[in-house]
Amino acid sequence: MFAAVCRVVTATVSAGATYSVTHSHKVAPACSTFACLRLKSPERHYNNYCHSRRMSSAEAPQGVVVELDEVKQYMVRCMTKVGTKQAHAEALADVLLAADHRGHYSHGLNRLDMYVHDIRSKICRSDIEPSIIKETAATAYVNGNNVLGPVVGNFCTDLAIKKAKEAGIGWVVAKGSNHFGIAGWYSMRASDQGFLGMAFTDTSPLVVPTRARKPVLGTNPITLAAPAAEGDSFVLDMATSTCAVGKIELQHRKGLPIPNGWGVDSEGKEVNDPEKVLGSKGGLLPLGGTEISSGYKGYGLGMMVEVFCGILAGSAYGPNIRKWMNTTTEADLGQCFVAIDPDAFAPGFPDRMSDLMNICRTSQPIEGETEVLVAGDPERKHMEKCKNQGGVDYHPNQIAHMYELAKQLDVAPMNIKN
Ligand SMILES: NC(=O)c1ccc[n+]([C@@H]2O[C@H](COP(=O)([O-])OP(=O)(O)OC[C@H]3O[C@@H](n4cnc5c(N)ncnc54)[C@H](O)[C@@H]3O)[C@@H](O)[C@H]2O)c1
């Protein structure tokens, strides 16, 4: 069990309910996580849910329900208050809200104060737009000009779609970008218009190459969204590490071991003790784990992302990218966005896509399971849940943090439903 509990914070929310938030986290130096490093404030230690819980849909919180637009407007208020251009604030809020809505809480409201900090500290700009450095009929090389990642991502995706309409494919690579949130936002932006969409980004080094001791690559996500019939779609959106760093932080917080295949210690040895993985002590294993379980395939995929991003873009890449949580230098991330017109190939793409997905979904499930899913289904289920409850549900810790940030920025907090 943990030796100490950092602090207990009580936040009174507007509906009158009072939440006691106990942050059970071993005291520094073990706590080298995001909020603590960045904000350098013990008062903030408890509050950033992202550093204590980066949740996936597998562990959606039981909490307070907030209407979708309410979440978006709150995010916009926070971002504009620190000087973000309205359109940039809205672009960011859309992506963060989509993450929460889809059940990827690690990349939603949790991360808001990271972006607030980026704009407030002026390490990221909002007084300029991305620009095209050079282009051909099917390609474009873009300078993100260090604006918010979603602004760069939307700009590049829309450009890729425009080119795909004319040339059958649009392949756009950007340098000078920032963290763009969930990769699936951009692939779905293309698939919503009938195109196959792909997006990739490099990220701060956290993942060790197979056989290596030290992290070299980021969790470099990959996404493909492909339209199927009747509004259905295949949406693969995944990190190329076995698990997100937040899942390891969660095990750490609970005092539980991590499974094999998740992380290594400072010697590059697979470990089950999250303490030895976190901070700058160890690293994450690529998707697949160690060499015996084919982790080199995840390592290869992470490299592939870097080829499309940092190497093609001439931006920072691999270990040259600023360390996770470091906001003293510009991120200069490389990103890649692709749109493909399925009509450039065999007719009937959406029907065949639906056929294959239905074959998978109607496969006989293993004992103990009731259904077989395809990529995108878990997120659809979460969105359905949000629809039924009238909004996104947040853990009380997140609500407490939201009040804290609202107070700090002197903006109105979100109205909560219950
Ligand atoms: N911007 C960044 O730097 C960055 C880095 C890493 C990850 N991310 C984002 O984090 C989010 C979470 O990534 P993750 O790898 O933890 O996702 P995940 O492991 O929760 O899901 C990965 C994919 O698997 C699918 N899936 C899940 N369960 C399934 C099942 N039973 N059957 C079929 N398919 C299933 C999901 O629909 C999803 O497409 C993603 O949106 C990703 O883009 C962003």
PDBQT file of the ligand as one rigid body, heavy atoms in Angstrom, charges set to zero:
ROOT
HETATM    1  N1  LIG A 501      -2.138  12.368 -29.748  1.00  0.00    +0.000 N 
HETATM    2  C1  LIG A 501      -1.358  11.482 -29.178  1.00  0.00    +0.000 C 
HETATM    3  O1  LIG A 501      -0.205  11.755 -28.929  1.00  0.00    +0.000 OA
HETATM    4  C2  LIG A 501      -1.885  10.112 -28.829  1.00  0.00    +0.000 A 
HETATM    5  C3  LIG A 501      -0.971   9.115 -28.448  1.00  0.00    +0.000 A 
HETATM    6  C4  LIG A 501      -1.472   7.866 -28.134  1.00  0.00    +0.000 A 
HETATM    7  C5  LIG A 501      -2.829   7.623 -28.169  1.00  0.00    +0.000 A 
HETATM    8  N2  LIG A 501      -3.668   8.632 -28.538  1.00  0.00    +0.000 N 
HETATM    9  C6  LIG A 501      -5.117   8.411 -28.587  1.00  0.00    +0.000 C 
HETATM   10  O2  LIG A 501      -5.527   7.699 -27.435  1.00  0.00    +0.000 OA
HETATM   11  C7  LIG A 501      -6.736   7.021 -27.724  1.00  0.00    +0.000 C 
HETATM   12  C8  LIG A 501      -6.705   5.676 -27.070  1.00  0.00    +0.000 C 
HETATM   13  O3  LIG A 501      -5.741   4.820 -27.684  1.00  0.00    +0.000 OA
HETATM   14  P1  LIG A 501      -5.613   3.286 -27.194  1.00  0.00    +0.000 P 
HETATM   15  O4  LIG A 501      -4.568   2.613 -27.991  1.00  0.00    +0.000 OA
HETATM   16  O5  LIG A 501      -5.509   3.254 -25.710  1.00  0.00    +0.000 OA
HETATM   17  O6  LIG A 501      -7.070   2.756 -27.605  1.00  0.00    +0.000 OA
HETATM   18  P2  LIG A 501      -7.822   1.413 -27.204  1.00  0.00    +0.000 P 
HETATM   19  O7  LIG A 501      -6.817   0.360 -26.861  1.00  0.00    +0.000 OA
HETATM   20  O8  LIG A 501      -8.867   1.724 -26.199  1.00  0.00    +0.000 OA
HETATM   21  O9  LIG A 501      -8.565   1.018 -28.583  1.00  0.00    +0.000 OA
HETATM   22  C9  LIG A 501      -7.811   0.829 -29.758  1.00  0.00    +0.000 C 
HETATM   23  C10 LIG A 501      -8.725   0.437 -30.894  1.00  0.00    +0.000 C 
HETATM   24  O10 LIG A 501      -9.226  -0.871 -30.648  1.00  0.00    +0.000 OA
HETATM   25  C11 LIG A 501     -10.629  -0.908 -30.850  1.00  0.00    +0.000 C 
HETATM   26  N3  LIG A 501     -11.155  -1.926 -29.936  1.00  0.00    +0.000 N 
HETATM   27  C12 LIG A 501     -11.181  -1.910 -28.594  1.00  0.00    +0.000 A 
HETATM   28  N4  LIG A 501     -11.721  -3.035 -28.122  1.00  0.00    +0.000 NA
HETATM   29  C13 LIG A 501     -12.043  -3.795 -29.194  1.00  0.00    +0.000 A 
HETATM   30  C14 LIG A 501     -12.624  -5.098 -29.380  1.00  0.00    +0.000 A 
HETATM   31  N5  LIG A 501     -12.987  -5.858 -28.349  1.00  0.00    +0.000 N 
HETATM   32  N6  LIG A 501     -12.803  -5.551 -30.628  1.00  0.00    +0.000 NA
HETATM   33  C15 LIG A 501     -12.462  -4.803 -31.705  1.00  0.00    +0.000 A 
HETATM   34  N7  LIG A 501     -11.879  -3.572 -31.602  1.00  0.00    +0.000 NA
HETATM   35  C16 LIG A 501     -11.693  -3.087 -30.366  1.00  0.00    +0.000 A 
HETATM   36  C17 LIG A 501     -11.121   0.466 -30.536  1.00  0.00    +0.000 C 
HETATM   37  O11 LIG A 501     -12.345   0.735 -31.217  1.00  0.00    +0.000 OA
HETATM   38  C18 LIG A 501      -9.962   1.315 -31.081  1.00  0.00    +0.000 C 
HETATM   39  O12 LIG A 501     -10.127   1.564 -32.442  1.00  0.00    +0.000 OA
HETATM   40  C19 LIG A 501      -6.853   7.003 -29.250  1.00  0.00    +0.000 C 
HETATM   41  O13 LIG A 501      -7.887   7.887 -29.626  1.00  0.00    +0.000 OA
HETATM   42  C20 LIG A 501      -5.508   7.526 -29.744  1.00  0.00    +0.000 C 
HETATM   43  O14 LIG A 501      -5.572   8.294 -30.943  1.00  0.00    +0.000 OA
HETATM   44  C21 LIG A 501      -3.235   9.859 -28.884  1.00  0.00    +0.000 A 
ENDROOT
TORSDOF 0
